[in-house]
């Protein structure tokens, strides 16, 4: 379970056996959401935030924070997906302590 970011108490991560489309999970305590990132012509085209079936949804503030981070870091998340799943490189977590604006 490689963690990409720790942001305001939320862990943004891949599961080691994940699948397409490119996506990350946002986990806060026992709550979870995912963000699917769709590409077109090598660029981020759309990000879709979805609940996880059977999981408690993120509280509204953490959902907002998760969406904020994914929208700001989507190209980096795509690169991390390629590094981890295609190139089989290790991923190191980045801790972000200040709110992204």
N, CA and C of each residue as an Amber inpcrd file, in Angstrom:
protein
   303
   0.8360000  -1.1710000   0.0000000   0.0000000   0.0000000   0.0000000
   0.8850000   1.2400000   0.0000000   1.3730000   1.6510000  -1.1560000
   2.2340000   2.8350000  -1.1770000   1.4430000   4.1210000  -0.9210000
   1.9060000   4.8740000   0.0390000   1.3020000   6.1610000   0.3650000
   2.0280000   7.2330000  -0.4450000   1.2590000   8.0520000  -1.1610000
   1.8470000   9.1330000  -1.9480000   1.9640000  10.4070000  -1.1190000
   0.8750000  10.7400000  -0.4070000   0.8350000  11.9800000   0.3590000
   0.1680000  11.7450000   1.7070000   0.5870000  12.5380000   2.6590000
  -0.1240000  12.7170000   3.9250000  -0.4810000  14.1970000   3.9460000
  -1.7810000  14.4560000   3.9710000  -2.2450000  15.8380000   3.8340000
  -3.3600000  16.1070000   4.8310000  -3.0710000  16.9220000   5.8340000
  -4.0620000  17.3310000   6.8250000  -4.7940000  16.1340000   7.4350000
  -4.0490000  15.0900000   7.7380000  -4.6170000  13.9050000   8.3690000
  -5.1300000  12.8480000   7.4090000  -5.1280000  13.1390000   6.1230000
  -5.6120000  12.1920000   5.1080000  -4.4070000  11.5020000   4.4780000
  -4.4880000  10.1990000   4.3080000  -3.4670000   9.4790000   3.5530000
  -4.0020000   9.2460000   2.1460000  -3.2000000   9.6180000   1.1530000
  -3.5590000   9.4220000  -0.2430000  -2.6540000   8.3190000  -0.7580000
  -3.2610000   7.2320000  -1.2320000  -2.4690000   6.0330000  -1.5180000
  -3.0250000   5.2200000  -2.6710000  -2.1680000   4.3130000  -3.1440000
  -2.5590000   3.2500000  -4.0710000  -2.6770000   1.9700000  -3.2480000
  -3.4730000   1.0370000  -3.7060000  -3.4000000  -0.3140000  -3.1900000
  -2.4520000  -1.0750000  -4.1060000  -1.6740000  -1.9800000  -3.5660000
  -0.6500000  -2.6660000  -4.3430000  -1.2100000  -3.4820000  -5.5030000
  -2.4490000  -3.9060000  -5.4130000  -3.0500000  -4.7150000  -6.4870000
  -4.0950000  -3.9090000  -7.2530000  -3.9310000  -2.5950000  -7.3300000
  -4.9290000  -1.7460000  -7.9770000  -5.0090000  -1.9970000  -9.4740000
  -5.9650000  -1.3760000 -10.1070000  -6.3300000  -1.6130000 -11.5020000
  -6.6500000  -0.2710000 -12.1440000  -6.7650000  -0.2840000 -13.4550000
  -7.1760000   0.9190000 -14.1720000  -8.6540000   1.1690000 -13.9410000
  -9.1420000   2.3860000 -14.0410000  -8.4040000   3.5850000 -14.4080000
  -7.4520000   4.0220000 -13.2940000  -6.5330000   4.8920000 -13.6470000
  -5.6160000   5.4510000 -12.6540000  -6.4680000   6.0820000 -11.5540000
  -6.1640000   5.7320000 -10.3210000  -6.9270000   6.3060000  -9.2110000
  -6.1280000   6.2260000  -7.9200000  -6.5320000   7.0600000  -6.9740000
  -5.9630000   7.0480000  -5.6290000  -7.1000000   6.9700000  -4.6280000
  -6.7670000   6.4670000  -3.4700000  -7.7110000   6.3940000  -2.3580000
  -7.3210000   7.4540000  -1.3430000  -8.3090000   8.1110000  -0.7940000
  -8.1080000   9.0350000   0.3100000  -8.6810000   8.3860000   1.5570000
  -7.8530000   8.1880000   2.5730000  -8.2780000   7.5040000   3.7980000
  -8.0780000   8.4420000   4.9810000  -9.1260000   8.5820000   5.7580000
  -9.0900000   9.4070000   6.9660000  -9.7560000   8.5930000   8.0640000
  -8.9710000   8.1350000   9.0180000  -9.4530000   7.2330000  10.0750000
 -10.1200000   6.0230000   9.4210000 -11.4140000   5.8280000   9.6300000
 -12.0980000   4.6690000   9.0580000 -12.9520000   5.0400000   7.8440000
 -12.7300000   6.2170000   7.2700000 -13.4990000   6.6860000   6.1200000
 -12.6120000   6.6900000   4.8700000 -13.2520000   6.5490000   3.7020000
 -12.4760000   6.4310000   2.4710000 -13.2640000   6.9310000   1.2640000
 -12.5300000   7.4480000   0.2840000 -13.0690000   7.8830000  -1.0000000
 -12.0010000   7.5810000  -2.0450000 -12.3940000   7.5580000  -3.3120000
 -11.3670000   7.4250000  -4.3460000 -11.5570000   8.4770000  -5.4070000
 -10.4690000   8.7660000  -6.0990000 -10.4650000   9.7230000  -7.1980000
  -9.9130000   9.0230000  -8.4280000 -10.7290000   8.9340000  -9.4730000
 -10.3010000   8.3410000 -10.7370000  -9.8230000   9.4620000 -11.6470000
  -8.6680000   9.2640000 -12.2550000  -8.0530000  10.2820000 -13.1080000
  -8.0550000   9.7700000 -14.5440000  -8.7300000  10.4990000 -15.4150000
  -8.8390000  10.1150000 -16.8200000  -7.9560000  11.0230000 -17.6620000
  -7.2600000  10.4030000 -18.6000000  -6.3080000  11.1090000 -19.4430000
  -6.8220000  11.2080000 -20.8760000  -6.4000000  12.2720000 -21.5560000
  -6.6640000  12.4130000 -22.9900000  -5.4680000  13.1230000 -23.5990000
  -4.9040000  12.5250000 -24.6140000  -3.7500000  13.0980000 -25.3130000
  -2.6140000  13.4400000 -24.3520000  -2.3780000  12.5680000 -23.3680000
  -1.2630000  12.7530000 -22.4420000  -1.4990000  13.7810000 -21.3490000
  -2.7170000  14.2920000 -21.2420000  -3.0380000  15.3010000 -20.2420000
  -4.1990000  14.8220000 -19.3700000  -4.2330000  15.3050000 -18.1450000
  -5.3730000  15.0100000 -17.2730000  -6.5970000  15.6740000 -17.8820000
  -7.6190000  14.8760000 -18.1570000  -8.8280000  15.3660000 -18.8000000
  -9.9770000  15.5270000 -17.8080000 -10.0670000  14.5870000 -16.8620000
 -11.1930000  14.6070000 -15.9260000 -10.8000000  13.8520000 -14.6590000
 -11.3030000  14.3200000 -13.5300000 -11.1270000  13.6300000 -12.2520000
 -12.5180000  13.3890000 -11.6880000 -12.7990000  12.1290000 -11.3680000
 -14.1070000  11.7500000 -10.8410000 -13.9110000  11.2020000  -9.4320000
 -14.5890000  11.8050000  -8.4630000 -14.5160000  11.3800000  -7.0710000
 -15.6880000  10.4470000  -6.7920000 -15.3770000   9.2780000  -6.2280000
 -16.4080000   8.2660000  -6.0010000 -16.3110000   7.7140000  -4.5830000
 -17.4680000   7.3900000  -4.0130000 -17.4430000   6.6980000  -2.7170000
 -16.9720000   5.2560000  -2.9250000 -16.5350000   4.6460000  -1.8530000
 -16.1300000   3.2420000  -1.8720000 -17.2960000   2.4260000  -1.3200000
 -17.7510000   1.4800000  -2.0990000 -18.8820000   0.6580000  -1.6670000
 -18.5470000  -0.0390000  -0.3490000 -19.4290000   0.1230000   0.6130000
 -19.2560000  -0.5200000   1.9080000 -18.3660000   0.2390000   2.8820000
 -17.7940000   1.3700000   2.4330000 -16.9220000   2.1570000   3.3080000
 -17.6530000   3.4150000   3.7640000 -17.2720000   3.8900000   4.9100000
 -17.7960000   5.1440000   5.4300000 -17.2290000   6.2930000   4.5750000
 -18.0740000   7.2460000   4.1490000 -17.5530000   8.3590000   3.3360000
 -16.6920000   9.3030000   4.1710000 -15.8210000  10.0230000   3.4950000
 -15.0110000  11.0250000   4.1780000 -15.9250000  12.1070000   4.7480000
 -15.5910000  12.6290000   5.9220000 -16.3210000  13.7950000   6.4230000
 -16.1810000  14.9420000   5.4080000 -17.1250000  15.8620000   5.3990000
 -17.1590000  16.8960000   4.3560000 -15.8620000  17.7080000   4.2630000
 -15.2590000  18.0870000   5.3830000 -14.0180000  18.8700000   5.3150000
 -12.8890000  18.0470000   4.7050000 -12.7840000  16.7780000   5.0950000
 -11.7290000  15.9220000   4.5590000 -11.9960000  15.6000000   3.0810000
 -13.2620000  15.4770000   2.6960000 -13.5880000  15.2790000   1.2810000
 -13.1200000  16.4830000   0.4740000 -13.3940000  17.6690000   0.9860000
 -12.9470000  18.9010000   0.3270000 -11.4160000  18.9210000   0.2230000
 -10.7310000  18.6020000   1.3120000  -9.2700000  18.5990000   1.3210000
  -8.7100000  17.5650000   0.3470000  -9.3260000  16.3810000   0.3060000
  -8.8990000  15.3210000  -0.6170000  -9.0530000  15.8010000  -2.0630000
 -10.1920000  16.3770000  -2.3850000 -10.4260000  16.8710000  -3.7420000
  -9.4380000  17.9760000  -4.0950000  -9.1690000  18.8480000  -3.1460000
  -8.2130000  19.9400000  -3.3450000  -6.8280000  19.3820000  -3.6980000
  -6.3790000  18.4020000  -2.9380000  -5.0580000  17.8350000  -3.1750000
  -5.0040000  17.1150000  -4.5180000  -5.9810000  16.2720000  -4.8050000
  -5.9580000  15.5090000  -6.0590000  -6.0110000  16.4520000  -7.2630000
  -6.8410000  17.4700000  -7.2040000  -6.9050000  18.4300000  -8.3110000
  -5.5650000  19.1310000  -8.5130000  -4.8750000  19.4510000  -7.4410000
  -3.5870000  20.1420000  -7.5320000  -2.4500000  19.2170000  -7.9690000
  -2.5350000  17.9500000  -7.5930000  -1.4140000  17.0310000  -7.8050000
  -1.6910000  15.9410000  -8.8470000  -2.7640000  16.0460000  -9.6070000
  -3.1380000  14.9740000 -10.5410000  -2.0040000  14.5510000 -11.4800000
  -1.2790000  15.4710000 -12.1290000  -0.1820000  15.0170000 -12.9990000
   0.8950000  14.2350000 -12.2270000   1.1930000  14.6630000 -11.0050000
   2.1660000  13.9390000 -10.1760000   1.6350000  12.5540000  -9.8050000
   0.3460000  12.4600000  -9.5320000  -0.2600000  11.1620000  -9.1990000
  -0.1580000  10.2220000 -10.3840000  -0.4270000  10.7290000 -11.5830000
  -0.3030000   9.9020000 -12.7940000   1.1350000   9.4140000 -12.9510000
   2.1060000  10.3040000 -12.7640000   3.5180000   9.8950000 -12.8630000
   3.8680000   8.8490000 -11.8110000   3.3470000   9.0050000 -10.5960000
   3.6060000   8.0260000  -9.5380000   2.9810000   6.6780000  -9.8910000
   1.8020000   6.6890000 -10.4910000   1.1420000   5.4440000 -10.9280000
   2.0390000   4.7160000 -11.9290000   2.5590000   5.4470000 -12.9050000
   3.4380000   4.8500000 -13.9150000   4.7000000   4.3040000 -13.2600000
   5.2980000   5.0910000 -12.3730000   6.5080000   4.6250000 -11.7000000
   6.2500000   3.3600000 -10.8980000   5.1390000   3.3130000 -10.1850000
   4.8680000   2.1740000  -9.3040000   4.3670000   0.9530000 -10.0700000
   3.3520000   1.1220000 -10.8900000   2.7160000  -0.0350000 -11.5320000
   3.3900000  -0.4600000 -12.8300000   3.9710000   0.4660000 -13.5760000
   4.5940000   0.1140000 -14.8530000   6.0910000  -0.1250000 -14.6700000
   6.7790000   0.8130000 -14.0530000   8.2310000   0.7150000 -13.9070000
   8.6510000  -0.0390000 -12.6530000   7.6860000  -0.3450000 -11.8000000
   7.9010000  -1.1100000 -10.5630000   8.9530000  -0.4710000  -9.6520000
   8.8600000   0.8500000  -9.5340000   9.7300000   1.5870000  -8.6220000
   9.0090000   1.8000000  -7.2960000   9.7790000   2.0160000  -6.2560000
   9.2070000   2.3210000  -4.9440000   8.7120000   3.7630000  -4.9210000
   7.6880000   3.9790000  -4.1180000   7.1090000   5.3130000  -3.9590000
   7.3610000   5.7680000  -2.5280000   7.7850000   7.0040000  -2.3730000
   7.9820000   7.5820000  -1.0430000   6.8790000   8.5880000  -0.7570000
   6.3810000   8.5670000   0.4630000   5.3170000   9.4910000   0.8600000
   5.8600000  10.8970000   1.0450000   5.0450000  11.8680000   0.6690000
   5.3300000  13.2760000   0.9030000   4.3180000  13.7880000   1.9100000
   4.7910000  14.4220000   2.9500000   3.8970000  15.0170000   3.9350000
   3.7370000  16.4990000   3.6040000   2.4860000  16.9220000   3.4600000
   2.1790000  18.3180000   3.1670000   1.4690000  18.8730000   4.3930000
   2.0840000  19.8580000   5.0330000   1.5550000  20.3750000   6.2850000
   0.7820000  21.6800000   6.1320000   0.9090000  22.3090000   4.9740000
   0.1920000  23.5640000   4.7440000  -0.9150000  23.3310000   3.7210000
  -2.0120000  24.0160000   3.9280000  -3.1600000  23.8840000   3.0300000
  -2.7870000  24.3250000   1.6180000  -3.2000000  23.5300000   0.6290000
  -2.9940000  23.8680000  -0.7760000  -4.0420000  24.8950000  -1.1610000
  -3.6260000  25.9190000  -1.8750000  -4.5670000  26.9630000  -2.2880000
  -4.7060000  27.0070000  -3.7670000
